[in-house]
């Protein structure tokens, strides 16, 4: 296996992925609060 993607692009995509995961934690917490108040 030899990657086609360059290191700069890989780093940029990983940063975006980590940002998305971070935001999803907040959404999950908000959803838990909404369902627990019912």
N, C-alpha and C positions, 0 to 999 in steps of 0.2 A: 504494500500500500504506500503510495506517495501522494500526499495532499496537493490539490491543485490551488487551493485558496492560499493567499499570501498571509504572512503573520499579522500585518496591519489590519487586514479585513477580518481575520479571525478574532483579534482583540476587540475590534469594534462590535462584532456580532455577540461576543461573550458579554461585553458590557451591556448591550441592549437586552440580552437574555436575562442577566442578573437583575436589571432594572424591572423587567416584566414580572419576574418571580417575586421581587420585593413588593410591588404594587398588589399582586394577587393575594399576598398575606393579609393586607389591609382589607381587601374585598371580602375575604373569607371571614374575618373577624366581624365586619359589619353585618354579614349575612347571619352569622351565629347570634348576634344580638337581636336582630329582627325576628328570628324564629323562636328565640327563647322567651320573648315577651308576649307571645300569643297564648 
